[in-house]
Amino acid sequence: MKINLSQFKRFEKQIILKKIGLSGQKKIFSAKVLIIGLGGLGCPLLTYLAASGVGKIGIVDYDKVEISNLNRQTLFSPSDVGKFKVDQAKKVISKINRKIKIFSFKKRLTSKNISKIFKKFEIICDGTDNFQTRYLINDFCKKGKRILISSAISKFDGQLMKFNFKKKGPCYRCFMPIQPNILNNCQDDGIFSPVAGIMGSLQANEVLKTILNSKSDLNGNMIIFNALKSEFRKIKISINPKCLNKC
Ligand SMILES: [Zn+2]
């Protein structure tokens, strides 16, 4: 793969970083990333991946834009209300970067369609708002030895985890073996807008580091952010010997 002058100019500020360079930029161009959920996390995540030049991005969402989404879902505006998120996001992202390929899936992710949707992608990003889908994504990634970068937000708090299932380590079920009896979704709990931006951007950060084979890897760890205290904590996720996935 060759990088032409206009591409060089566009991505110059990251190419001049020693840890990226031309070879790193080529890796970014060749990367295939799937984003599940175009909510508060998916919007910044998609924006930064597209702006960085990630070559192939899949987006999965069945929801339409609602007026109450607009405090944090920065790809949408009031005129998008009632339209499918994947369609609007694709329009905006194509303007940011015409060169990348966006695969949109206007679908609810199920055990029936997951294998077809995941087929093309190496890195999977979970930004969904329910535990059922989180377990489905986790179990499929674990079985298929993929890389899962997962984030969740509620009120003033955010979490980010990475699981590289090519290596032995914990999974999401190790951390959360039983589905909690709460909804964990922004519509019911409320969400402080910057938490979505911060956690979605951190998710993009981990995706790009994964593409670049960065040595300082979040694998098997979790970052917890609290917006009120402006505090980050990093904790190791242990393998649960009783995990259903036999981690
Ligand atoms: Zn596990």
py3Dmol code that shows the C-alpha trace and the ligand (Angstrom):
import py3Dmol

protein = """\
ATOM      1  CA  MET A   1       0.000   0.000   0.000  1.00  0.00           C
ATOM      2  CA  LYS A   2       1.290   3.453  -0.952  1.00  0.00           C
ATOM      3  CA  ILE A   3       0.401   6.696   0.796  1.00  0.00           C
ATOM      4  CA  ASN A   4      -0.016   9.544  -1.683  1.00  0.00           C
ATOM      5  CA  LEU A   5       0.719  13.216  -1.020  1.00  0.00           C
ATOM      6  CA  SER A   6      -2.842  14.247  -0.243  1.00  0.00           C
ATOM      7  CA  GLN A   7      -3.212  11.358   2.212  1.00  0.00           C
ATOM      8  CA  PHE A   8       0.105  12.302   3.787  1.00  0.00           C
ATOM      9  CA  LYS A   9      -1.015  15.900   4.236  1.00  0.00           C
ATOM     10  CA  ARG A  10      -4.320  14.868   5.723  1.00  0.00           C
ATOM     11  CA  PHE A  11      -2.800  12.503   8.299  1.00  0.00           C
ATOM     12  CA  GLU A  12       0.529  14.307   8.737  1.00  0.00           C
ATOM     13  CA  LYS A  13      -0.008  15.185  12.407  1.00  0.00           C
ATOM     14  CA  GLN A  14      -0.324  11.544  13.353  1.00  0.00           C
ATOM     15  CA  ILE A  15       2.201  10.197  10.814  1.00  0.00           C
ATOM     16  CA  ILE A  16       4.915  12.390  12.364  1.00  0.00           C
ATOM     17  CA  LEU A  17       4.366  10.672  15.703  1.00  0.00           C
ATOM     18  CA  LYS A  18       7.218   8.172  16.089  1.00  0.00           C
ATOM     19  CA  LYS A  19       4.896   5.481  17.415  1.00  0.00           C
ATOM     20  CA  ILE A  20       2.712   5.741  14.277  1.00  0.00           C
ATOM     21  CA  GLY A  21       4.763   6.741  11.236  1.00  0.00           C
ATOM     22  CA  LEU A  22       3.894   5.664   7.692  1.00  0.00           C
ATOM     23  CA  SER A  23       3.749   2.004   8.662  1.00  0.00           C
ATOM     24  CA  GLY A  24       1.296   2.720  11.488  1.00  0.00           C
ATOM     25  CA  GLN A  25      -0.876   4.836   9.200  1.00  0.00           C
ATOM     26  CA  LYS A  26      -0.993   1.970   6.702  1.00  0.00           C
ATOM     27  CA  LYS A  27      -2.175  -0.325   9.500  1.00  0.00           C
ATOM     28  CA  ILE A  28      -4.920   2.187  10.329  1.00  0.00           C
ATOM     29  CA  PHE A  29      -5.978   2.342   6.653  1.00  0.00           C
ATOM     30  CA  SER A  30      -6.204  -1.464   6.539  1.00  0.00           C
ATOM     31  CA  ALA A  31      -8.071  -1.901   9.847  1.00  0.00           C
ATOM     32  CA  LYS A  32     -11.588  -3.310  10.057  1.00  0.00           C
ATOM     33  CA  VAL A  33     -13.585  -2.217  13.081  1.00  0.00           C
ATOM     34  CA  LEU A  34     -17.185  -2.924  14.026  1.00  0.00           C
ATOM     35  CA  ILE A  35     -19.155  -0.529  16.223  1.00  0.00           C
ATOM     36  CA  ILE A  36     -22.295  -1.867  17.872  1.00  0.00           C
ATOM     37  CA  GLY A  37     -24.566   0.928  19.050  1.00  0.00           C
ATOM     38  CA  LEU A  38     -24.568   4.481  17.718  1.00  0.00           C
ATOM     39  CA  GLY A  39     -25.446   6.178  20.970  1.00  0.00           C
ATOM     40  CA  GLY A  40     -23.444   8.450  23.221  1.00  0.00           C
ATOM     41  CA  LEU A  41     -20.391   6.180  22.935  1.00  0.00           C
ATOM     42  CA  GLY A  42     -20.738   5.209  19.278  1.00  0.00           C
ATOM     43  CA  CYS A  43     -20.887   8.830  18.045  1.00  0.00           C
ATOM     44  CA  PRO A  44     -17.443   9.992  19.286  1.00  0.00           C
ATOM     45  CA  LEU A  45     -15.947   6.556  18.670  1.00  0.00           C
ATOM     46  CA  LEU A  46     -17.042   6.543  15.026  1.00  0.00           C
ATOM     47  CA  THR A  47     -15.977  10.160  14.525  1.00  0.00           C
ATOM     48  CA  TYR A  48     -12.418   9.607  15.787  1.00  0.00           C
ATOM     49  CA  LEU A  49     -11.936   6.312  13.950  1.00  0.00           C
ATOM     50  CA  ALA A  50     -13.106   7.869  10.685  1.00  0.00           C
ATOM     51  CA  ALA A  51     -11.027  11.007  11.167  1.00  0.00           C
ATOM     52  CA  SER A  52      -7.940   8.865  11.904  1.00  0.00           C
ATOM     53  CA  GLY A  53      -8.427   6.986   8.644  1.00  0.00           C
ATOM     54  CA  VAL A  54      -9.658   3.544   9.740  1.00  0.00           C
ATOM     55  CA  GLY A  55     -10.363   1.962   6.360  1.00  0.00           C
ATOM     56  CA  LYS A  56     -13.414  -0.195   7.009  1.00  0.00           C
ATOM     57  CA  ILE A  57     -15.962   0.546   9.693  1.00  0.00           C
ATOM     58  CA  GLY A  58     -19.164  -1.390  10.358  1.00  0.00           C
ATOM     59  CA  ILE A  59     -22.022   0.255  12.261  1.00  0.00           C
ATOM     60  CA  VAL A  60     -24.888  -1.685  13.830  1.00  0.00           C
ATOM     61  CA  ASP A  61     -28.006   0.030  15.190  1.00  0.00           C
ATOM     62  CA  TYR A  62     -31.728  -0.345  14.718  1.00  0.00           C
ATOM     63  CA  ASP A  63     -32.824   2.803  16.542  1.00  0.00           C
ATOM     64  CA  LYS A  64     -34.090   6.089  15.191  1.00  0.00           C
ATOM     65  CA  VAL A  65     -32.831   9.438  16.467  1.00  0.00           C
ATOM     66  CA  GLU A  66     -34.884  10.806  19.363  1.00  0.00           C
ATOM     67  CA  ILE A  67     -34.880  14.388  20.583  1.00  0.00           C
ATOM     68  CA  SER A  68     -33.562  13.262  24.013  1.00  0.00           C
ATOM     69  CA  ASN A  69     -30.480  11.720  22.326  1.00  0.00           C
ATOM     70  CA  LEU A  70     -29.156  15.092  21.257  1.00  0.00           C
ATOM     71  CA  ASN A  71     -27.463  16.107  24.539  1.00  0.00           C
ATOM     72  CA  ARG A  72     -24.710  13.565  23.843  1.00  0.00           C
ATOM     73  CA  GLN A  73     -25.091  11.941  20.416  1.00  0.00           C
ATOM     74  CA  THR A  74     -23.103  14.514  18.540  1.00  0.00           C
ATOM     75  CA  LEU A  75     -23.507  13.095  15.023  1.00  0.00           C
ATOM     76  CA  PHE A  76     -27.204  14.054  15.012  1.00  0.00           C
ATOM     77  CA  SER A  77     -29.182  17.278  14.892  1.00  0.00           C
ATOM     78  CA  PRO A  78     -32.872  18.113  15.483  1.00  0.00           C
ATOM     79  CA  SER A  79     -33.691  17.618  11.778  1.00  0.00           C
ATOM     80  CA  ASP A  80     -32.566  13.961  12.112  1.00  0.00           C
ATOM     81  CA  VAL A  81     -35.205  13.086  14.712  1.00  0.00           C
ATOM     82  CA  GLY A  82     -37.227  10.091  13.506  1.00  0.00           C
ATOM     83  CA  LYS A  83     -34.567   8.970  11.020  1.00  0.00           C
ATOM     84  CA  PHE A  84     -32.458   5.833  11.398  1.00  0.00           C
ATOM     85  CA  LYS A  85     -29.180   6.486  13.231  1.00  0.00           C
ATOM     86  CA  VAL A  86     -27.102   4.341  10.873  1.00  0.00           C
ATOM     87  CA  ASP A  87     -28.288   6.343   7.846  1.00  0.00           C
ATOM     88  CA  GLN A  88     -27.608   9.741   9.411  1.00  0.00           C
ATOM     89  CA  ALA A  89     -24.251   8.658  10.859  1.00  0.00           C
ATOM     90  CA  LYS A  90     -23.134   7.301   7.495  1.00  0.00           C
ATOM     91  CA  LYS A  91     -24.002  10.624   5.818  1.00  0.00           C
ATOM     92  CA  VAL A  92     -22.006  12.687   8.335  1.00  0.00           C
ATOM     93  CA  ILE A  93     -19.033  10.330   8.404  1.00  0.00           C
ATOM     94  CA  SER A  94     -18.830  10.155   4.616  1.00  0.00           C
ATOM     95  CA  LYS A  95     -18.394  13.939   4.673  1.00  0.00           C
ATOM     96  CA  ILE A  96     -15.574  13.700   7.236  1.00  0.00           C
ATOM     97  CA  ASN A  97     -13.738  11.041   5.261  1.00  0.00           C
ATOM     98  CA  ARG A  98     -14.870  10.005   1.772  1.00  0.00           C
ATOM     99  CA  LYS A  99     -12.156   7.382   1.458  1.00  0.00           C
ATOM    100  CA  ILE A 100     -13.309   5.011   4.156  1.00  0.00           C
ATOM    101  CA  LYS A 101     -15.841   2.263   3.639  1.00  0.00           C
ATOM    102  CA  ILE A 102     -18.831   2.227   5.953  1.00  0.00           C
ATOM    103  CA  PHE A 103     -20.902  -0.943   6.234  1.00  0.00           C
ATOM    104  CA  SER A 104     -24.207  -0.181   7.901  1.00  0.00           C
ATOM    105  CA  PHE A 105     -26.406  -2.805   9.520  1.00  0.00           C
ATOM    106  CA  LYS A 106     -29.885  -1.506  10.308  1.00  0.00           C
ATOM    107  CA  LYS A 107     -30.509  -4.448  12.568  1.00  0.00           C
ATOM    108  CA  ARG A 108     -30.890  -5.502  16.134  1.00  0.00           C
ATOM    109  CA  LEU A 109     -27.993  -7.816  16.916  1.00  0.00           C
ATOM    110  CA  THR A 110     -29.233 -11.354  17.621  1.00  0.00           C
ATOM    111  CA  SER A 111     -27.706 -14.820  17.995  1.00  0.00           C
ATOM    112  CA  LYS A 112     -29.021 -15.513  14.470  1.00  0.00           C
ATOM    113  CA  ASN A 113     -27.349 -12.601  12.640  1.00  0.00           C
ATOM    114  CA  ILE A 114     -24.222 -12.049  14.770  1.00  0.00           C
ATOM    115  CA  SER A 115     -21.951 -14.380  12.832  1.00  0.00           C
ATOM    116  CA  LYS A 116     -22.818 -12.768   9.485  1.00  0.00           C
ATOM    117  CA  ILE A 117     -22.416  -9.218  10.808  1.00  0.00           C
ATOM    118  CA  PHE A 118     -19.122  -9.929  12.632  1.00  0.00           C
ATOM    119  CA  LYS A 119     -17.554 -11.857   9.735  1.00  0.00           C
ATOM    120  CA  LYS A 120     -15.528  -9.037   8.137  1.00  0.00           C
ATOM    121  CA  PHE A 121     -14.274  -7.432  11.362  1.00  0.00           C
ATOM    122  CA  GLU A 122     -11.290  -8.045  13.619  1.00  0.00           C
ATOM    123  CA  ILE A 123     -11.940  -5.505  16.350  1.00  0.00           C
ATOM    124  CA  ILE A 124     -15.385  -5.336  17.911  1.00  0.00           C
ATOM    125  CA  CYS A 125     -16.583  -2.312  19.895  1.00  0.00           C
ATOM    126  CA  ASP A 126     -19.504  -2.695  22.252  1.00  0.00           C
ATOM    127  CA  GLY A 127     -21.375   0.483  23.078  1.00  0.00           C
ATOM    128  CA  THR A 128     -24.791  -1.054  23.625  1.00  0.00           C
ATOM    129  CA  ASP A 129     -27.141  -0.234  26.463  1.00  0.00           C
ATOM    130  CA  ASN A 130     -28.359  -3.640  27.637  1.00  0.00           C
ATOM    131  CA  PHE A 131     -26.792  -6.623  29.354  1.00  0.00           C
ATOM    132  CA  GLN A 132     -28.347  -9.234  27.084  1.00  0.00           C
ATOM    133  CA  THR A 133     -26.554  -7.862  24.008  1.00  0.00           C
ATOM    134  CA  ARG A 134     -23.336  -7.412  26.015  1.00  0.00           C
ATOM    135  CA  TYR A 135     -23.309 -11.122  26.916  1.00  0.00           C
ATOM    136  CA  LEU A 136     -24.129 -12.106  23.326  1.00  0.00           C
ATOM    137  CA  ILE A 137     -21.226 -10.011  21.965  1.00  0.00           C
ATOM    138  CA  ASN A 138     -18.816 -11.208  24.682  1.00  0.00           C
ATOM    139  CA  ASP A 139     -19.605 -14.899  24.164  1.00  0.00           C
ATOM    140  CA  PHE A 140     -19.329 -14.649  20.377  1.00  0.00           C
ATOM    141  CA  CYS A 141     -16.006 -12.762  20.535  1.00  0.00           C
ATOM    142  CA  LYS A 142     -14.631 -15.240  23.092  1.00  0.00           C
ATOM    143  CA  LYS A 143     -15.605 -18.212  20.912  1.00  0.00           C
ATOM    144  CA  GLY A 144     -14.259 -16.621  17.721  1.00  0.00           C
ATOM    145  CA  LYS A 145     -11.036 -15.324  19.391  1.00  0.00           C
ATOM    146  CA  ARG A 146     -11.665 -11.687  18.481  1.00  0.00           C
ATOM    147  CA  ILE A 147     -10.704  -8.474  20.197  1.00  0.00           C
ATOM    148  CA  LEU A 148     -13.494  -6.834  22.177  1.00  0.00           C
ATOM    149  CA  ILE A 149     -13.326  -3.254  23.377  1.00  0.00           C
ATOM    150  CA  SER A 150     -16.314  -2.562  25.513  1.00  0.00           C
ATOM    151  CA  SER A 151     -17.577   0.593  27.180  1.00  0.00           C
ATOM    152  CA  ALA A 152     -20.583   1.485  29.310  1.00  0.00           C
ATOM    153  CA  ILE A 153     -21.883   4.730  30.753  1.00  0.00           C
ATOM    154  CA  SER A 154     -24.501   5.753  33.274  1.00  0.00           C
ATOM    155  CA  LYS A 155     -25.172   9.018  35.128  1.00  0.00           C
ATOM    156  CA  PHE A 156     -21.678  10.419  35.976  1.00  0.00           C
ATOM    157  CA  ASP A 157     -19.773   7.149  35.527  1.00  0.00           C
ATOM    158  CA  GLY A 158     -18.055   5.314  32.725  1.00  0.00           C
ATOM    159  CA  GLN A 159     -16.278   1.972  32.276  1.00  0.00           C
ATOM    160  CA  LEU A 160     -13.952   0.727  29.588  1.00  0.00           C
ATOM    161  CA  MET A 161     -12.605  -2.819  29.158  1.00  0.00           C
ATOM    162  CA  LYS A 162     -10.527  -4.636  26.600  1.00  0.00           C
ATOM    163  CA  PHE A 163     -10.452  -8.380  26.026  1.00  0.00           C
ATOM    164  CA  ASN A 164      -8.061  -9.882  23.530  1.00  0.00           C
ATOM    165  CA  PHE A 165      -9.500 -13.357  23.154  1.00  0.00           C
ATOM    166  CA  LYS A 166      -6.528 -14.451  21.035  1.00  0.00           C
ATOM    167  CA  LYS A 167      -4.786 -14.773  24.428  1.00  0.00           C
ATOM    168  CA  LYS A 168      -5.864 -16.505  27.625  1.00  0.00           C
ATOM    169  CA  GLY A 169      -7.592 -14.100  29.982  1.00  0.00           C
ATOM    170  CA  PRO A 170     -10.864 -13.003  31.523  1.00  0.00           C
ATOM    171  CA  CYS A 171     -14.095 -12.139  29.702  1.00  0.00           C
ATOM    172  CA  TYR A 172     -17.048  -9.867  30.482  1.00  0.00           C
ATOM    173  CA  ARG A 173     -18.836 -12.748  32.231  1.00  0.00           C
ATOM    174  CA  CYS A 174     -15.839 -13.158  34.566  1.00  0.00           C
ATOM    175  CA  PHE A 175     -16.456  -9.566  35.661  1.00  0.00           C
ATOM    176  CA  MET A 176     -20.262  -9.768  35.642  1.00  0.00           C
ATOM    177  CA  PRO A 177     -21.349 -13.441  35.931  1.00  0.00           C
ATOM    178  CA  ILE A 178     -25.032 -12.713  36.529  1.00  0.00           C
ATOM    179  CA  GLN A 179     -27.114 -10.159  34.679  1.00  0.00           C
ATOM    180  CA  PRO A 180     -27.836  -7.393  37.220  1.00  0.00           C
ATOM    181  CA  ASN A 181     -31.432  -6.559  37.879  1.00  0.00           C
ATOM    182  CA  ILE A 182     -31.058  -3.032  36.531  1.00  0.00           C
ATOM    183  CA  LEU A 183     -31.491  -1.614  33.064  1.00  0.00           C
ATOM    184  CA  ASN A 184     -28.247   0.394  32.759  1.00  0.00           C
ATOM    185  CA  ASN A 185     -29.471   2.653  30.045  1.00  0.00           C
ATOM    186  CA  CYS A 186     -29.201   6.376  29.598  1.00  0.00           C
ATOM    187  CA  GLN A 187     -32.884   6.891  28.844  1.00  0.00           C
ATOM    188  CA  ASP A 188     -33.873   5.660  32.307  1.00  0.00           C
ATOM    189  CA  ASP A 189     -30.831   6.550  34.423  1.00  0.00           C
ATOM    190  CA  GLY A 190     -29.816   9.852  32.871  1.00  0.00           C
ATOM    191  CA  ILE A 191     -26.362  10.637  31.565  1.00  0.00           C
ATOM    192  CA  PHE A 192     -23.953  13.536  31.955  1.00  0.00           C
ATOM    193  CA  SER A 193     -23.100  14.472  28.389  1.00  0.00           C
ATOM    194  CA  PRO A 194     -19.261  14.696  28.604  1.00  0.00           C
ATOM    195  CA  VAL A 195     -19.075  11.191  30.129  1.00  0.00           C
ATOM    196  CA  ALA A 196     -20.264   9.837  26.761  1.00  0.00           C
ATOM    197  CA  GLY A 197     -17.669  11.907  24.904  1.00  0.00           C
ATOM    198  CA  ILE A 198     -14.837  10.945  27.252  1.00  0.00           C
ATOM    199  CA  MET A 199     -15.586   7.207  27.289  1.00  0.00           C
ATOM    200  CA  GLY A 200     -16.272   7.014  23.518  1.00  0.00           C
ATOM    201  CA  SER A 201     -12.982   8.809  22.888  1.00  0.00           C
ATOM    202  CA  LEU A 202     -11.150   6.453  25.264  1.00  0.00           C
ATOM    203  CA  GLN A 203     -12.683   3.553  23.373  1.00  0.00           C
ATOM    204  CA  ALA A 204     -11.327   5.025  20.105  1.00  0.00           C
ATOM    205  CA  ASN A 205      -7.953   5.393  21.815  1.00  0.00           C
ATOM    206  CA  GLU A 206      -7.892   1.666  22.681  1.00  0.00           C
ATOM    207  CA  VAL A 207      -9.008   0.689  19.169  1.00  0.00           C
ATOM    208  CA  LEU A 208      -6.206   2.701  17.565  1.00  0.00           C
ATOM    209  CA  LYS A 209      -3.625   1.354  20.042  1.00  0.00           C
ATOM    210  CA  THR A 210      -4.813  -2.167  19.232  1.00  0.00           C
ATOM    211  CA  ILE A 211      -4.418  -1.497  15.490  1.00  0.00           C
ATOM    212  CA  LEU A 212      -0.913  -0.143  16.129  1.00  0.00           C
ATOM    213  CA  ASN A 213       0.035  -3.130  18.349  1.00  0.00           C
ATOM    214  CA  SER A 214       0.826  -0.778  21.189  1.00  0.00           C
ATOM    215  CA  LYS A 215       2.695  -2.451  24.047  1.00  0.00           C
ATOM    216  CA  SER A 216       0.831  -0.598  26.774  1.00  0.00           C
ATOM    217  CA  ASP A 217      -2.319  -2.552  26.419  1.00  0.00           C
ATOM    218  CA  LEU A 218      -5.516  -2.393  28.467  1.00  0.00           C
ATOM    219  CA  ASN A 219      -6.109  -6.109  27.843  1.00  0.00           C
ATOM    220  CA  GLY A 220      -7.806  -7.797  30.825  1.00  0.00           C
ATOM    221  CA  ASN A 221      -8.139  -4.479  32.649  1.00  0.00           C
ATOM    222  CA  MET A 222     -10.855  -1.956  33.227  1.00  0.00           C
ATOM    223  CA  ILE A 223     -10.788   1.825  33.445  1.00  0.00           C
ATOM    224  CA  ILE A 224     -13.411   3.402  35.657  1.00  0.00           C
ATOM    225  CA  PHE A 225     -14.121   7.113  35.314  1.00  0.00           C
ATOM    226  CA  ASN A 226     -16.109   9.331  37.640  1.00  0.00           C
ATOM    227  CA  ALA A 227     -16.973  12.738  36.241  1.00  0.00           C
ATOM    228  CA  LEU A 228     -17.913  14.371  39.557  1.00  0.00           C
ATOM    229  CA  LYS A 229     -14.549  13.553  41.130  1.00  0.00           C
ATOM    230  CA  SER A 230     -12.676  13.880  37.801  1.00  0.00           C
ATOM    231  CA  GLU A 231     -11.080  10.580  38.750  1.00  0.00           C
ATOM    232  CA  PHE A 232      -9.813   7.595  36.753  1.00  0.00           C
ATOM    233  CA  ARG A 233      -9.099   4.187  38.274  1.00  0.00           C
ATOM    234  CA  LYS A 234      -7.614   1.169  36.526  1.00  0.00           C
ATOM    235  CA  ILE A 235      -8.321  -2.292  37.866  1.00  0.00           C
ATOM    236  CA  LYS A 236      -7.365  -5.767  36.739  1.00  0.00           C
ATOM    237  CA  ILE A 237     -10.219  -8.123  35.875  1.00  0.00           C
ATOM    238  CA  SER A 238      -9.546 -11.586  37.305  1.00  0.00           C
ATOM    239  CA  ILE A 239     -10.444 -14.836  35.613  1.00  0.00           C
ATOM    240  CA  ASN A 240     -13.511 -16.287  37.314  1.00  0.00           C
ATOM    241  CA  PRO A 241     -12.982 -20.056  37.697  1.00  0.00           C
ATOM    242  CA  LYS A 242     -16.750 -20.541  37.538  1.00  0.00           C
ATOM    243  CA  CYS A 243     -17.165 -18.504  34.308  1.00  0.00           C
ATOM    244  CA  LEU A 244     -19.650 -20.054  31.880  1.00  0.00           C
ATOM    245  CA  ASN A 245     -17.111 -19.450  29.073  1.00  0.00           C
ATOM    246  CA  LYS A 246     -14.475 -21.545  30.902  1.00  0.00           C
ATOM    247  CA  CYS A 247     -11.945 -18.686  30.835  1.00  0.00           C
TER     248      CYS A 247
END
"""
ligand_1 = """\
1
ZN
Zn -14.996 -15.449 31.476
"""
view = py3Dmol.view(width=600, height=400)
view.addModel(protein, "pdb")
view.setStyle({"model": 0}, {"cartoon": {"style": "trace"}})
view.addModel(ligand_1, "xyz")
view.setStyle({"model": 1}, {"stick": {}})
view.zoomTo()
view.show()
